Amino acid sequence: MINPGSRPPRRATPRPSVLPVVVSVGTMIVALVLLVAHIASAAGASSQPAAAKSQPLAVQSASLTQNGQQLVWQLKMAQPFSPGALARDRRTLCLLIARSDSGAPTGQLCLAGPRDGQHAPQVLYAPISKGVTGRASAIAATVTRASNSDLTASFTPSAIGVSYQPLRWQVISTLGAPACSAPATGLPPAGSCQTLSPARATLLNVRTPQPSGCVPTKRGYVSAGPTNARQVALTFDDGPGGSPPTMDFVNLLARYNVPATFFEVGNQINQYDPTGKVQRAMLADGDMIGDHSWSHADLAKLTASAQRSQIAMTAAAIKKATGFQPCLFRAPYGSVNSSLINVASSLGFSTIQWDVDPRDWSLPGTNAIVSRVLAGVRPGSIVLQHFAGGPRYQTLNALPTEIKTLKARGYKFVTVTQMLGYKLTYR
């Protein structure tokens, strides 16, 4: 690999503006990126035109925006490209992330070919500390391509180790030696082995997303999700509560990076979370809140008018505390009839039941809860457990083993809204 710092003196060539710290450690960053490309490359001829072989891939346009909880990276290249051929052709195409204040780089996301047996390209993230790039690993990202010259990748800030706060970004396209070499000297032509887009690092004011509601794609009765993906939704009923405090459930799930869906009883909100602080923490962590009636009555035994009141009053209490309008309803005791399902639907709710019930409300012991959950889960399962309505320490203590075992079995944890493909709205 050519060391830019060892080049003989040459006439200065104007260069585009770059992240402040990238300028100060520019040779180190570029060298590291080129080294990654060099190590990963394999022999093979590029199908690009000869004129393009000696230049980095040209970026026609690039953007990084926020869409709710997701950051969305969009690229439009001047020519077709294959993420799987980048390393072979000694190229990299990466998104540099930097601090908003100092401009110090914190990491880079680079495109790579798909995993074995997959079709979508991968996004690899490597942290950068003091100009030194760490080991890259694949992150959870949704990658789509409308054509062979563009690409869109969506991911959460947590996937790259940052929170919802302002950042700076810039796309760097590189070409490594010997492809990027002048025939006479064997040295890379100044300024031609990397391009930066935009020319100046751009500020993105990332804000903590505040969901304002959810929109069901289909209303009615649901007891499980699609079976074509290894997904599972943990759901908890009867809160908020105090034994243990609801925040203990929220914090434990956050430690394991597991989202869940909490179905709340309206008349308990003022008692256990009068300011809405706990419920807002749920939403901020990516959890979902659903409606579990006002007083935990058997709604199937009530008139349609009373059913409507029980659901509407709870939804109003949740919205007052959080600003969030729920779209998920669960009937107490799982007791439903056609009138209740129709009333819930008319209020904008899907009626959500379950297909795995460990009967944790009966306090069978932590081990029994764990074994019943693990025995029952299938792709698309909705698991019923409780976070109030009695002492729920057994349920809380069962969660770490449930989570670790299901993850080891290849399951991904999602909220009910995620499992069913419901759209969230944000303010």
C-alpha positions as CSV (number, residue, x, y, z in Angstrom):
1,M,0.0,0.0,0.0
2,I,1.3,3.4,-0.9
3,N,2.0,5.6,2.2
4,P,0.7,9.2,1.3
5,G,3.1,10.6,3.8
6,S,6.2,9.3,1.9
7,R,5.4,10.9,-1.4
8,P,8.0,13.1,-3.0
9,P,7.3,16.9,-3.0
10,R,4.8,17.9,-5.7
11,R,2.8,20.9,-6.7
12,A,-0.2,21.4,-4.3
13,T,-3.5,20.3,-5.6
14,P,-6.7,21.9,-4.3
15,R,-8.8,19.5,-2.2
16,P,-12.4,19.6,-1.1
17,S,-13.1,20.6,2.5
18,V,-13.5,17.6,4.8
19,L,-14.4,16.9,8.5
20,P,-12.0,19.0,10.7
21,V,-10.4,16.0,12.4
22,V,-10.3,14.1,9.1
23,V,-8.1,16.9,7.8
24,S,-5.7,16.6,10.8
25,V,-5.5,12.8,10.6
26,G,-6.5,12.6,6.9
27,T,-3.6,10.5,5.8
28,M,-4.2,8.0,8.6
29,I,-7.9,7.7,7.9
30,V,-7.4,7.3,4.1
31,A,-4.6,4.8,4.7
32,L,-6.8,2.7,7.0
33,V,-9.7,2.7,4.5
34,L,-7.4,1.8,1.7
35,L,-5.8,-1.0,3.8
36,V,-9.2,-2.5,4.5
37,A,-9.9,-2.6,0.7
38,H,-6.5,-4.1,0.0
39,I,-6.8,-6.8,2.6
40,A,-10.3,-7.8,1.5
41,S,-9.6,-7.7,-2.2
42,A,-9.4,-10.8,-4.4
43,A,-8.1,-11.2,-7.9
44,G,-10.6,-10.4,-10.6
45,A,-11.1,-8.0,-13.5
46,S,-13.4,-5.1,-13.2
47,S,-16.2,-4.7,-15.7
48,Q,-16.0,-0.9,-15.5
49,P,-14.8,1.2,-18.5
50,A,-11.0,1.7,-18.6
51,A,-11.4,5.5,-17.9
52,A,-13.3,4.7,-14.6
53,K,-10.9,2.1,-13.4
54,S,-8.3,4.6,-12.2
55,Q,-10.8,6.8,-10.3
56,P,-13.0,6.3,-7.2
57,L,-16.7,5.7,-7.9
58,A,-18.3,9.1,-8.5
59,V,-21.1,10.0,-6.1
60,Q,-23.9,11.9,-8.0
61,S,-25.8,12.7,-4.8
62,A,-25.9,11.6,-1.2
63,S,-28.0,12.3,1.8
64,L,-28.5,11.3,5.4
65,T,-31.9,12.0,7.0
66,Q,-33.9,10.9,10.0
67,N,-37.2,9.1,9.6
68,G,-38.7,8.4,13.0
69,Q,-36.3,6.0,14.8
70,Q,-34.3,5.4,11.7
71,L,-31.4,7.1,10.0
72,V,-31.7,6.8,6.2
73,W,-28.5,6.9,4.0
74,Q,-29.3,7.4,0.3
75,L,-26.7,7.2,-2.5
76,K,-27.0,7.9,-6.2
77,M,-23.9,7.0,-8.1
78,A,-22.8,8.3,-11.5
79,Q,-22.5,4.8,-12.8
80,P,-23.8,1.3,-11.9
81,F,-22.0,-0.4,-9.1
82,S,-22.0,-3.7,-7.1
83,P,-21.4,-3.6,-3.4
84,G,-20.1,-7.2,-3.7
85,A,-17.4,-6.1,-6.1
86,L,-16.1,-3.2,-4.2
87,A,-13.4,-5.1,-2.3
88,R,-12.4,-7.1,-5.4
89,D,-11.9,-3.9,-7.3
90,R,-9.9,-2.3,-4.3
91,R,-12.7,0.2,-3.7
92,T,-14.6,1.4,-0.6
93,L,-17.8,3.3,-0.4
94,C,-18.4,4.5,3.1
95,L,-20.4,7.0,5.3
96,L,-18.2,8.9,7.7
97,I,-19.9,9.8,11.0
98,A,-18.4,12.6,13.2
99,R,-19.2,14.6,16.3
100,S,-21.2,17.7,15.6
101,D,-19.1,20.0,17.8
102,S,-15.5,19.1,17.1
103,G,-15.9,17.2,13.8
104,A,-13.9,14.3,15.3
105,P,-14.7,11.1,13.4
106,T,-16.5,8.5,15.5
107,G,-17.0,5.7,12.9
108,Q,-17.7,4.7,9.3
109,L,-20.3,2.6,7.6
110,C,-19.1,0.8,4.5
111,L,-21.0,-1.2,1.9
112,A,-20.2,-4.9,1.4
113,G,-21.6,-7.8,-0.5
114,P,-24.5,-9.9,0.9
115,R,-24.0,-12.7,3.4
116,D,-24.0,-16.3,2.1
117,G,-27.5,-17.2,1.0
118,Q,-28.7,-13.6,1.2
119,H,-29.4,-11.1,-1.5
120,A,-29.3,-7.7,0.2
121,P,-25.9,-5.9,0.6
122,Q,-24.4,-5.6,4.0
123,V,-23.5,-2.5,5.9
124,L,-20.3,-2.8,8.0
125,Y,-19.6,-0.4,10.9
126,A,-16.2,0.3,12.3
127,P,-15.6,2.7,15.2
128,I,-12.9,5.4,14.8
129,S,-11.0,6.6,17.8
130,K,-8.2,9.1,17.6
131,G,-7.8,8.5,13.9
132,V,-7.6,4.7,14.3
133,T,-10.2,2.6,12.7
134,G,-11.4,-0.4,14.7
135,R,-12.7,-3.7,13.5
136,A,-15.7,-3.7,11.2
137,S,-18.8,-5.7,11.8
138,A,-22.2,-6.0,10.1
139,I,-25.0,-4.0,11.6
140,A,-28.8,-4.5,11.5
141,A,-29.8,-2.4,8.5
142,T,-32.5,-2.5,5.8
143,V,-30.9,-2.1,2.4
144,T,-32.9,-1.6,-0.8
145,R,-32.0,-0.7,-4.4
146,A,-34.3,0.9,-6.9
147,S,-31.6,0.5,-9.6
148,N,-28.1,-0.7,-10.0
149,S,-26.7,2.8,-9.5
150,D,-28.4,3.7,-6.2
151,L,-28.8,2.4,-2.7
152,T,-30.8,3.2,0.4
153,A,-29.7,1.9,3.9
154,S,-31.8,2.4,7.0
155,F,-30.6,1.8,10.6
156,T,-31.0,3.0,14.1
157,P,-28.4,5.3,15.8
158,S,-27.9,2.6,18.4
159,A,-26.6,0.3,15.6
160,I,-23.6,2.6,15.3
161,G,-23.2,3.3,19.0
162,V,-24.6,6.7,19.1
163,S,-27.8,8.2,20.6
164,Y,-30.3,10.6,19.2
165,Q,-28.1,13.7,19.0
166,P,-26.7,15.9,16.3
167,L,-23.9,14.5,14.1
168,R,-21.9,15.3,11.0
169,W,-21.6,13.1,8.0
170,Q,-19.8,12.7,4.7
171,V,-19.5,10.0,2.1
172,I,-16.0,8.9,1.1
173,S,-15.3,6.9,-2.1
174,T,-11.8,5.5,-2.4
175,L,-9.7,3.5,-4.8
176,G,-6.6,1.7,-3.6
177,A,-3.2,1.0,-5.2
178,P,-2.2,-0.2,-7.7
179,A,-5.4,0.6,-9.5
180,C,-5.0,4.2,-8.5
181,S,-1.5,4.8,-9.8
182,A,0.3,7.0,-12.3
183,P,2.1,4.8,-14.8
184,A,5.3,6.8,-14.8
185,T,5.9,6.9,-11.1
186,G,3.7,4.2,-9.6
187,L,2.4,6.8,-7.1
188,P,-1.3,7.7,-6.8
189,P,-2.1,10.9,-8.5
190,A,-2.8,13.6,-5.9
191,G,-6.4,13.9,-5.0
192,S,-7.6,11.2,-7.3
193,C,-7.8,8.2,-4.9
194,Q,-10.6,9.6,-2.8
195,T,-13.6,11.7,-3.3
196,L,-15.8,13.3,-0.6
197,S,-19.5,14.0,-1.0
198,P,-20.7,16.5,0.0
199,A,-17.5,18.6,-0.2
200,R,-18.1,19.8,3.4
201,A,-19.2,17.6,6.3
202,T,-23.0,18.1,6.7
203,L,-24.8,18.6,10.0
204,L,-27.8,16.4,10.7
205,N,-29.8,17.5,13.7
206,V,-30.9,14.0,15.0
207,R,-33.7,14.3,17.5
208,T,-35.1,11.8,19.9
209,P,-38.2,10.5,18.0
210,Q,-41.5,11.0,19.8
211,P,-44.1,8.7,18.5
212,S,-47.6,10.2,18.4
213,G,-49.6,7.1,17.3
214,C,-49.8,4.0,15.3
215,V,-51.9,3.0,12.3
216,P,-53.0,-0.6,11.9
217,T,-52.8,-1.9,8.4
218,K,-55.7,-4.3,9.1
219,R,-58.1,-4.1,12.0
220,G,-59.7,-7.1,13.6
221,Y,-58.7,-10.1,15.8
222,V,-55.0,-11.2,15.9
223,S,-53.5,-14.0,18.0
224,A,-50.1,-14.4,16.3
225,G,-47.9,-12.8,13.6
226,P,-46.5,-14.0,10.3
227,T,-44.8,-17.4,10.5
228,N,-42.2,-16.7,7.7
229,A,-39.7,-15.0,10.0
230,R,-38.2,-16.0,13.3
231,Q,-39.7,-13.2,15.2
232,V,-41.4,-13.1,18.7
233,A,-43.3,-10.4,20.5
234,L,-43.1,-10.2,24.3
235,T,-46.3,-8.6,25.7
236,F,-47.1,-7.6,29.3
237,D,-50.6,-6.9,30.8
238,D,-52.2,-5.2,33.7
239,G,-49.8,-2.3,34.5
240,P,-48.5,0.1,35.3
241,G,-47.8,-1.3,38.8
242,G,-45.5,-1.3,41.7
243,S,-44.6,-4.8,42.6
244,P,-42.0,-4.7,41.2
245,P,-42.0,-1.1,39.8
246,T,-42.8,-1.0,36.1
247,M,-39.5,0.8,35.5
248,D,-37.7,-2.5,36.5
249,F,-39.2,-4.2,33.5
250,V,-38.4,-1.3,31.2
251,N,-34.8,-1.2,32.4
252,L,-34.2,-4.9,32.1
253,L,-35.6,-5.0,28.6
254,A,-33.4,-2.1,27.6
255,R,-30.3,-3.8,28.9
256,Y,-30.9,-6.7,26.6
257,N,-32.0,-4.4,23.7
258,V,-35.4,-6.1,23.6
259,P,-38.5,-4.1,22.7
260,A,-41.8,-5.2,24.2
261,T,-45.5,-4.3,24.2
262,F,-47.2,-3.1,27.4
263,F,-51.0,-3.3,27.7
264,E,-52.2,-0.8,30.3
265,V,-55.2,-0.6,32.6
266,G,-56.5,3.0,32.5
267,N,-57.4,3.5,36.1
268,Q,-53.9,2.4,37.3
269,I,-52.1,5.1,35.3
270,N,-52.8,7.9,37.6
271,Q,-51.8,5.8,40.6
272,Y,-48.5,4.3,39.4
273,D,-47.3,6.8,36.7
274,P,-49.2,10.1,37.2
275,T,-46.6,12.1,35.3
276,G,-46.3,9.7,32.4
277,K,-42.5,9.4,33.0
278,V,-42.4,5.6,32.9
279,Q,-44.6,5.4,29.8
280,R,-42.5,8.0,28.0
281,A,-39.4,5.9,28.9
282,M,-41.1,2.9,27.3
283,L,-41.7,4.7,24.0
284,A,-38.2,6.3,24.0
285,D,-36.7,2.7,24.4
286,G,-38.7,1.5,21.4
287,D,-41.4,-0.3,23.4
288,M,-45.1,-0.1,22.5
289,I,-48.1,0.8,24.7
290,G,-51.5,-0.8,24.2
291,D,-55.0,-0.4,25.7
292,H,-56.2,-3.0,28.2
293,S,-59.5,-1.4,29.3
294,W,-60.2,1.1,32.0
295,S,-61.0,-1.2,34.9
296,H,-60.0,-4.7,33.8
297,A,-63.7,-5.8,33.5
298,D,-64.9,-8.7,31.4
299,L,-65.8,-6.5,28.4
300,A,-67.6,-9.3,26.6
301,K,-70.3,-9.1,29.2
302,L,-70.9,-5.4,28.7
303,T,-73.0,-3.4,26.3
304,A,-71.4,-2.0,23.2
305,S,-71.6,1.5,24.8
306,A,-69.8,0.4,27.9
307,Q,-67.2,-1.4,25.8
308,R,-66.5,1.8,23.9
309,S,-66.2,3.8,27.1
310,Q,-63.7,1.3,28.7
311,I,-61.4,1.5,25.6
312,A,-61.8,5.2,24.9
313,M,-61.1,6.3,28.5
314,T,-57.9,4.3,28.7
315,A,-56.7,5.6,25.3
316,A,-57.3,9.1,26.5
317,A,-55.4,8.5,29.7
318,I,-52.4,7.1,27.7
319,K,-52.4,10.0,25.3
320,K,-52.7,12.5,28.2
321,A,-49.6,11.0,29.9
322,T,-47.5,10.5,26.8
323,G,-48.9,12.3,23.7
324,F,-49.3,8.8,22.1
325,Q,-52.5,7.5,20.6
326,P,-52.4,3.6,20.9
327,C,-53.8,1.3,18.2
328,L,-53.5,-2.0,20.0
329,F,-56.3,-3.3,22.3
330,R,-56.2,-6.4,24.4
331,A,-59.4,-7.7,26.2
332,P,-59.0,-8.6,29.9
333,Y,-59.0,-12.3,30.4
334,G,-58.9,-12.7,26.6
335,S,-62.7,-12.5,26.7
336,V,-64.0,-11.2,23.4
337,N,-67.1,-11.2,21.2
338,S,-68.0,-9.8,17.8
339,S,-69.4,-6.6,19.4
340,L,-66.1,-5.9,21.2
341,I,-64.0,-6.5,18.2
342,N,-66.2,-4.3,16.1
343,V,-66.2,-1.5,18.8
344,A,-62.4,-1.7,19.0
345,S,-62.1,-1.5,15.3
346,S,-64.3,1.5,15.0
347,L,-62.1,3.3,17.5
348,G,-59.0,2.5,15.4
349,F,-57.7,-0.5,17.3
350,S,-56.7,-4.1,16.4
351,T,-57.7,-6.6,19.0
352,I,-54.5,-8.4,20.0
353,Q,-54.5,-11.8,21.8
354,W,-51.7,-14.4,22.1
355,D,-50.6,-17.9,21.3
356,V,-48.2,-18.5,24.2
357,D,-49.5,-18.2,27.8
358,P,-47.1,-19.4,30.6
359,R,-49.9,-18.6,33.2
360,D,-47.4,-16.4,35.1
361,W,-50.3,-14.7,36.9
362,S,-50.7,-18.0,38.9
363,L,-47.2,-17.6,40.3
364,P,-46.0,-21.1,39.2
365,G,-42.3,-20.2,39.8
366,T,-39.6,-18.6,37.6
367,N,-38.4,-21.9,36.2
368,A,-42.0,-22.9,35.2
369,I,-42.6,-19.6,33.5
370,V,-39.3,-20.0,31.5
371,S,-40.0,-23.5,30.4
372,R,-43.5,-22.8,29.3
373,V,-42.5,-19.8,27.2
374,L,-39.6,-21.6,25.6
375,A,-41.8,-24.7,24.8
376,G,-44.5,-22.6,23.2
377,V,-42.7,-20.0,21.1
378,R,-42.8,-20.5,17.3
379,P,-42.1,-18.0,14.5
380,G,-44.6,-15.2,14.8
381,S,-45.5,-16.0,18.5
382,I,-47.1,-13.4,20.7
383,V,-46.2,-14.2,24.3
384,L,-48.5,-13.2,27.2
385,Q,-47.0,-12.2,30.5
386,H,-47.9,-9.7,33.2
387,F,-46.1,-6.7,34.7
388,A,-48.7,-5.9,37.4
389,G,-52.0,-7.2,38.8
390,G,-50.1,-8.9,41.6
391,P,-46.5,-9.6,42.5
392,R,-44.6,-10.1,39.3
393,Y,-41.0,-10.8,40.5
394,Q,-41.2,-14.3,39.1
395,T,-42.0,-12.9,35.6
396,L,-39.2,-10.3,35.9
397,N,-36.7,-12.9,36.9
398,A,-37.7,-15.2,34.1
399,L,-37.0,-12.7,31.4
400,P,-33.1,-12.9,31.1
401,T,-33.2,-16.7,30.5
402,E,-36.2,-16.4,28.1
403,I,-34.4,-13.7,26.1
404,K,-30.9,-15.3,26.0
405,T,-32.3,-18.7,25.0
406,L,-34.6,-17.3,22.3
407,K,-31.8,-15.2,20.9
408,A,-29.6,-18.3,20.8
409,R,-32.3,-20.0,18.8
410,G,-32.2,-17.2,16.2
411,Y,-35.3,-15.3,17.2
412,K,-35.5,-11.5,16.9
413,F,-37.6,-9.6,19.4
414,V,-40.1,-7.1,18.0
415,T,-43.1,-5.1,19.2
416,V,-46.6,-6.2,18.1
417,T,-46.8,-3.2,15.8
418,Q,-43.5,-4.2,14.2
419,M,-44.5,-7.8,13.8
420,L,-47.8,-6.8,12.1
421,G,-46.2,-4.1,10.0
422,Y,-48.2,-1.2,11.5
423,K,-47.0,2.3,10.8
424,L,-45.9,4.6,13.6
425,T,-46.4,8.3,13.3
426,Y,-44.1,10.9,14.9
427,R,-44.2,14.4,16.1
